[in-house]
Amino acid sequence: MSSAKKTAQVTEEVDVALIGAGIMSATLGAMLRELEPSWTQMVFERLDGPALESSSPWNNAGTGHSALCELNYTPEKNGKIDVSKALGVNEKFQVSRQFWAHQLNNGILTDPKAFINPVPHVSFAQGEIQVDYLKRRYDLLSGNHMFPNMKFTADEAEFADMLPLMAKGRDFSSQKVAISWTEAGTDVNFGALTKQFLTAAKAAGTEIRYGNEVVDIKRDGSNWKVYAKNVHTGDYSVVRAKFVFVGAGGYALDLLRKAGVREVSGFAGFPVSGLWLRAKNPELVEQHSAKVYGKAAVGAPPMSVPHLDTRVIDGEKGLLFGPYGGWSPKFLKKGSYLDLFKSIRPDNIPSYLGVAVQEFGLTKYLVSEVAKSFEKRVEALKEYVPSADPNDWETVIAGQRVQVIKPAGAPHFGTLEFGTTLVNSPEGSIAGLLGASPGASITPAVMVELLERCFGEHMIHWADKIQEMIPSYGEKLAKNKKLYEEMWEFTQKTLQLDES
């Protein structure tokens, strides 16, 4: 600990400290302001603006994960397709839609078209085996009210009508292809959404300290001391908080460890980066209007599932393909090359070793992806866009993700988790979020779970207000078709998704 940090004194006290100015902290802050408007809040962000890491629109696909098209949410096990995860993710995304609609009606969010727009979601299959799987998946989901108006075709003309860019130059006679799709999908700009939330937060009195990196968290009786370093001046400040939320992306695990949260003992992090190919030809962008997800390569992590994505960012339509798997020891896109090495501790070495043995295929895949040239990436693109011209595309760096490695007993020692993990101390005074997809898309549902875990004594008083924010709270939309349809109509209208 530096001498400057040692001598830093508590200068302020707040009820809630939020670490990270991304969609996670912004959402929790908005909920708590509505539930307890008298509570003071402070946001710490190491960068000089909001939503510059995982929430940045160019650092993620913005799919609005609702499991309408993502095939990794419907895995095939022993010849049977399991749709339980797809139903769960879809249910949580409906919670997001309800919360955003409520915030719009209350004037917290101001412009839905800046952060959410209708875009068809399409699943793409190549070859007899994948086409058979996709048809069986369609048969299972198309009758479910939470997957409205799903369609399926293996017909060349219908394929070309739906996806002209993907049909151009394709030899349909050499390989069977099929798609299933729904017009009910969306594209979400989580950066724009975060900025609207934080604009309202600042207006309500929340202090947002950009350029301040939280470097330590220490218990102080029933409270916490949050140590922050000004990245421009090097000065330290200390703020005492009653509750701390660590929404610091890849740095969350390290901060929770520094805070002494026993629940992350043995946890480790596996960083995965990626690259996109982005269309730079406006004429090309206009030829495609859908998010098209295919099957992941063997050994690839779920975040590397190939997809051709329409994006709507700052009112302009864009087109991405990827992501191509990559690797960096950084835990944040704007992090340090020492992040991984600093994260290794005696208690998580078995977890790292266990995953190193079990996930050799993943390691091999990432090495091969890193070694790919631009030309090789374009070859992969041509499976989706056969007529792709390299001159129409450019490489951009995607966001950095840290997959959670959870400790496990022998003989595995550690398991790599692909998902979003909420961690909190037993008494609920500190909590953090680890992992990746579906992440941002299901933030409101995750934050409601956080409220239930960390503020149990308040829930009896908050229940009515939470029901107002999320009308389906306490119900399962998957089992209540009438309520689902009511909520769908309400959110479609409020989010202006029913407008062409």
URFEN-V407378 format. One record per residue. N is the residue number from 1. RES is the residue in one small letter. SS is DSSP state (helix for helix, strand for strand, loop for the rest). PHI is phi in whole degrees, 0 to 359 (999 if undefined). NEAR is the number of other ideal C-beta (glycine too) atoms within 8 Angstrom. Layout:
N_RES_SS_PHI_NEAR, N_RES_SS_PHI_NEAR
This chain:
1_m_loop_999_4, 2_s_loop_291_6, 3_s_helix_296_5, 4_a_helix_296_9, 5_k_helix_290_12, 6_k_helix_301_7, 7_t_helix_271_6, 8_a_loop_295_9, 9_q_loop_247_5, 10_v_strand_298_8, 11_t_strand_251_6, 12_e_strand_215_7, 13_e_strand_231_7, 14_v_strand_225_12, 15_d_strand_283_9, 16_v_strand_227_15, 17_a_strand_250_14, 18_l_strand_246_13, 19_i_strand_258_15, 20_g_loop_107_15, 21_a_loop_257_15, 22_g_loop_250_15, 23_i_helix_296_14, 24_m_helix_294_14, 25_s_helix_297_14, 26_a_helix_298_15, 27_t_helix_289_13, 28_l_helix_298_13, 29_g_helix_301_16, 30_a_helix_296_13, 31_m_helix_296_14, 32_l_helix_292_11, 33_r_helix_296_13, 34_e_helix_283_9, 35_l_helix_283_10, 36_e_loop_223_8, 37_p_loop_298_6, 38_s_loop_277_3, 39_w_loop_288_9, 40_t_loop_274_8, 41_q_strand_228_16, 42_m_strand_219_15, 43_v_strand_248_16, 44_f_strand_249_15, 45_e_strand_220_13, 46_r_loop_290_8, 47_l_loop_269_10, 48_d_loop_265_5, 49_g_loop_191_8, 50_p_loop_277_14, 51_a_loop_56_13, 52_l_loop_261_9, 53_e_loop_252_15, 54_s_loop_297_13, 55_s_loop_278_15, 56_s_loop_298_12, 57_p_loop_298_11, 58_w_loop_269_8, 59_n_loop_263_10, 60_n_loop_214_11, 61_a_loop_278_9, 62_g_loop_62_12, 63_t_loop_293_15, 64_g_loop_69_12, 65_h_loop_304_12, 66_s_loop_235_13, 67_a_loop_66_13, 68_l_loop_289_11, 69_c_loop_229_15, 70_e_loop_282_13, 71_l_helix_287_13, 72_n_helix_290_8, 73_y_helix_273_9, 74_t_loop_230_14, 75_p_loop_290_8, 76_e_strand_260_8, 77_k_strand_233_7, 78_n_loop_54_3, 79_g_loop_83_4, 80_k_strand_241_6, 81_i_strand_271_11, 82_d_loop_264_9, 83_v_loop_257_10, 84_s_helix_298_6, 85_k_helix_292_11, 86_a_helix_299_12, 87_l_helix_295_12, 88_g_helix_295_8, 89_v_helix_294_16, 90_n_helix_300_14, 91_e_helix_302_13, 92_k_helix_291_13, 93_f_helix_291_15, 94_q_helix_295_16, 95_v_helix_297_14, 96_s_helix_301_14, 97_r_helix_300_11, 98_q_helix_295_16, 99_f_helix_296_13, 100_w_helix_297_16, 101_a_helix_296_12, 102_h_helix_298_11, 103_q_helix_295_11, 104_l_helix_294_13, 105_n_helix_296_7, 106_n_loop_266_7, 107_g_loop_80_7, 108_i_loop_286_10, 109_l_loop_269_13, 110_t_loop_238_6, 111_d_loop_217_7, 112_p_helix_297_12, 113_k_helix_292_8, 114_a_helix_285_9, 115_f_loop_234_13, 116_i_strand_215_13, 117_n_strand_217_8, 118_p_strand_288_9, 119_v_loop_216_12, 120_p_loop_302_12, 121_h_strand_253_15, 122_v_strand_233_14, 123_s_strand_256_15, 124_f_strand_239_12, 125_a_strand_237_13, 126_q_strand_232_11, 127_g_helix_90_8, 128_e_helix_302_6, 129_i_helix_295_6, 130_q_helix_293_11, 131_v_helix_296_14, 132_d_helix_299_8, 133_y_helix_300_11, 134_l_helix_296_15, 135_k_helix_294_12, 136_r_helix_293_9, 137_r_helix_298_14, 138_y_helix_300_11, 139_d_helix_299_8, 140_l_helix_285_11, 141_l_helix_264_12, 142_s_loop_295_11, 143_g_loop_272_5, 144_n_loop_271_9, 145_h_loop_295_7, 146_m_loop_274_11, 147_f_loop_236_11, 148_p_loop_290_8, 149_n_loop_54_6, 150_m_loop_290_12, 151_k_strand_230_8, 152_f_strand_220_11, 153_t_strand_206_10, 154_a_loop_240_9, 155_d_loop_274_6, 156_e_helix_299_7, 157_a_helix_293_6, 158_e_helix_294_8, 159_f_helix_301_16, 160_a_helix_295_9, 161_d_helix_291_6, 162_m_helix_281_11, 163_l_loop_228_12, 164_p_helix_301_9, 165_l_helix_294_10, 166_m_helix_282_14, 167_a_helix_275_9, 168_k_loop_299_10, 169_g_loop_80_4, 170_r_loop_277_8, 171_d_loop_267_6, 172_f_loop_292_8, 173_s_loop_282_3, 174_s_loop_272_4, 175_q_loop_208_7, 176_k_loop_288_8, 177_v_strand_229_12, 178_a_strand_206_14, 179_i_strand_222_15, 180_s_strand_234_16, 181_w_strand_202_13, 182_t_strand_216_14, 183_e_loop_280_7, 184_a_loop_277_10, 185_g_loop_284_16, 186_t_strand_220_11, 187_d_strand_245_16, 188_v_strand_239_12, 189_n_loop_263_15, 190_f_helix_290_16, 191_g_helix_293_11, 192_a_helix_295_12, 193_l_helix_297_16, 194_t_helix_300_15, 195_k_helix_297_10, 196_q_helix_295_14, 197_f_helix_298_16, 198_l_helix_286_15, 199_t_helix_298_8, 200_a_helix_292_12, 201_a_helix_297_15, 202_k_helix_297_9, 203_a_helix_295_6, 204_a_loop_273_8, 205_g_loop_108_7, 206_t_loop_288_12, 207_e_strand_273_7, 208_i_strand_245_12, 209_r_strand_257_10, 210_y_strand_282_10, 211_g_loop_69_10, 212_n_strand_235_13, 213_e_strand_265_8, 214_v_strand_287_13, 215_v_strand_251_8, 216_d_strand_198_10, 217_i_strand_223_13, 218_k_strand_234_9, 219_r_strand_292_8, 220_d_strand_223_7, 221_g_loop_67_4, 222_s_loop_271_4, 223_n_strand_251_10, 224_w_strand_226_16, 225_k_strand_262_12, 226_v_strand_255_15, 227_y_strand_264_14, 228_a_strand_234_14, 229_k_strand_248_11, 230_n_strand_288_11, 231_v_loop_289_7, 232_h_loop_264_5, 233_t_loop_256_4, 234_g_loop_82_6, 235_d_loop_285_7, 236_y_strand_254_12, 237_s_strand_225_10, 238_v_strand_230_12, 239_v_strand_239_14, 240_r_strand_268_12, 241_a_strand_229_14, 242_k_strand_281_9, 243_f_strand_224_12, 244_v_strand_235_14, 245_f_strand_246_15, 246_v_strand_257_15, 247_g_loop_250_14, 248_a_loop_261_11, 249_g_helix_59_13, 250_g_helix_296_15, 251_y_helix_271_11, 252_a_helix_297_15, 253_l_helix_299_17, 254_d_helix_297_10, 255_l_helix_292_15, 256_l_helix_295_14, 257_r_helix_293_11, 258_k_helix_298_9, 259_a_loop_283_14, 260_g_loop_78_6, 261_v_loop_286_12, 262_r_helix_296_6, 263_e_helix_295_9, 264_v_helix_255_12, 265_s_loop_299_7, 266_g_loop_86_11, 267_f_loop_289_14, 268_a_strand_222_14, 269_g_strand_232_14, 270_f_strand_243_10, 271_p_strand_284_16, 272_v_strand_228_16, 273_s_strand_250_14, 274_g_strand_190_15, 275_l_strand_228_13, 276_w_strand_247_14, 277_l_strand_259_15, 278_r_strand_245_13, 279_a_strand_290_12, 280_k_loop_249_6, 281_n_loop_260_9, 282_p_helix_303_5, 283_e_helix_295_6, 284_l_helix_293_11, 285_v_helix_303_11, 286_e_loop_288_7, 287_q_loop_273_8, 288_h_loop_223_13, 289_s_loop_219_6, 290_a_loop_184_14, 291_k_strand_251_16, 292_v_strand_247_15, 293_y_strand_252_13, 294_g_loop_246_14, 295_k_loop_271_8, 296_a_loop_287_12, 297_a_loop_294_8, 298_v_loop_300_6, 299_g_loop_89_7, 300_a_loop_280_11, 301_p_loop_288_10, 302_p_helix_306_9, 303_m_helix_290_11, 304_s_helix_257_15, 305_v_loop_300_13, 306_p_loop_291_13, 307_h_strand_207_12, 308_l_strand_252_13, 309_d_strand_244_13, 310_t_strand_285_12, 311_r_strand_240_13, 312_v_strand_237_11, 313_i_strand_234_11, 314_d_loop_54_6, 315_g_loop_81_6, 316_e_strand_250_6, 317_k_strand_278_9, 318_g_strand_226_11, 319_l_strand_216_13, 320_l_strand_239_12, 321_f_strand_228_15, 322_g_strand_141_12, 323_p_strand_277_10, 324_y_strand_274_13, 325_g_strand_298_13, 326_g_strand_212_12, 327_w_loop_216_11, 328_s_loop_208_8, 329_p_loop_286_9, 330_k_loop_290_14, 331_f_loop_261_15, 332_l_loop_223_11, 333_k_loop_302_10, 334_k_loop_253_6, 335_g_loop_259_10, 336_s_loop_247_6, 337_y_loop_291_6, 338_l_loop_266_7, 339_d_helix_307_15, 340_l_helix_298_11, 341_f_helix_293_7, 342_k_helix_290_8, 343_s_helix_278_12, 344_i_loop_282_9, 345_r_loop_231_7, 346_p_loop_305_4, 347_d_loop_285_7, 348_n_loop_250_15, 349_i_helix_301_9, 350_p_helix_301_10, 351_s_helix_296_16, 352_y_helix_299_12, 353_l_helix_295_10, 354_g_helix_298_14, 355_v_helix_290_14, 356_a_helix_302_9, 357_v_helix_282_7, 358_q_helix_287_10, 359_e_loop_255_9, 360_f_helix_299_8, 361_g_helix_299_8, 362_l_helix_295_11, 363_t_helix_299_9, 364_k_helix_299_9, 365_y_helix_298_14, 366_l_helix_295_12, 367_v_helix_298_9, 368_s_helix_294_8, 369_e_helix_292_12, 370_v_helix_299_9, 371_a_loop_281_5, 372_k_loop_293_9, 373_s_loop_276_5, 374_f_helix_302_7, 375_e_helix_297_7, 376_k_helix_293_8, 377_r_helix_293_14, 378_v_helix_294_12, 379_e_helix_300_7, 380_a_helix_295_10, 381_l_helix_300_12, 382_k_loop_292_9, 383_e_loop_293_8, 384_y_loop_260_11, 385_v_loop_237_11, 386_p_loop_303_10, 387_s_loop_267_7, 388_a_loop_302_10, 389_d_loop_256_7, 390_p_helix_307_8, 391_n_helix_291_5, 392_d_helix_270_9, 393_w_strand_231_14, 394_e_strand_224_6, 395_t_strand_268_10, 396_v_strand_230_9, 397_i_strand_275_8, 398_a_loop_277_13, 399_g_loop_289_11, 400_q_loop_266_16, 401_r_strand_238_13, 402_v_strand_239_15, 403_q_strand_283_14, 404_v_strand_280_15, 405_i_strand_251_17, 406_k_strand_267_11, 407_p_strand_293_12, 408_a_loop_217_9, 409_g_loop_284_4, 410_a_loop_301_4, 411_p_loop_266_3, 412_h_loop_271_9, 413_f_loop_70_11, 414_g_strand_203_18, 415_t_strand_235_10, 416_l_strand_276_12, 417_e_strand_258_10, 418_f_loop_254_10, 419_g_loop_169_9, 420_t_strand_244_12, 421_t_strand_239_10, 422_l_strand_263_12, 423_v_strand_235_11, 424_n_strand_214_13, 425_s_loop_287_11, 426_p_loop_303_5, 427_e_loop_275_4, 428_g_loop_80_12, 429_s_loop_271_11, 430_i_strand_214_15, 431_a_strand_210_14, 432_g_strand_208_17, 433_l_strand_240_14, 434_l_strand_238_14, 435_g_strand_99_13, 436_a_loop_225_11, 437_s_loop_306_10, 438_p_loop_278_11, 439_g_helix_34_12, 440_a_helix_305_12, 441_s_helix_296_15, 442_i_helix_246_15, 443_t_helix_307_12, 444_p_helix_303_14, 445_a_helix_294_11, 446_v_helix_295_13, 447_m_helix_289_12, 448_v_helix_294_13, 449_e_helix_299_9, 450_l_helix_299_13, 451_l_helix_301_14, 452_e_helix_295_9, 453_r_helix_284_11, 454_c_helix_262_11, 455_f_loop_231_10, 456_g_helix_306_8, 457_e_helix_290_5, 458_h_helix_268_10, 459_m_helix_299_10, 460_i_helix_296_6, 461_h_helix_273_5, 462_w_helix_269_11, 463_a_helix_307_9, 464_d_helix_296_6, 465_k_helix_292_9, 466_i_helix_296_12, 467_q_helix_297_10, 468_e_helix_291_7, 469_m_helix_290_11, 470_i_loop_227_12, 471_p_loop_304_8, 472_s_loop_272_13, 473_y_loop_305_10, 474_g_loop_90_4, 475_e_loop_244_8, 476_k_loop_252_6, 477_l_helix_297_12, 478_a_helix_297_10, 479_k_helix_254_5, 480_n_loop_232_10, 481_k_helix_297_6, 482_k_helix_297_6, 483_l_helix_293_10, 484_y_helix_302_14, 485_e_helix_295_9, 486_e_helix_295_8, 487_m_helix_291_14, 488_w_helix_297_10, 489_e_helix_296_8, 490_f_helix_298_11, 491_t_helix_286_14, 492_q_helix_301_9, 493_k_helix_288_8, 494_t_helix_293_10, 495_l_loop_277_12, 496_q_loop_61_8, 497_l_loop_272_11, 498_d_loop_271_5, 499_e_loop_264_4, 500_s_loop_295_1
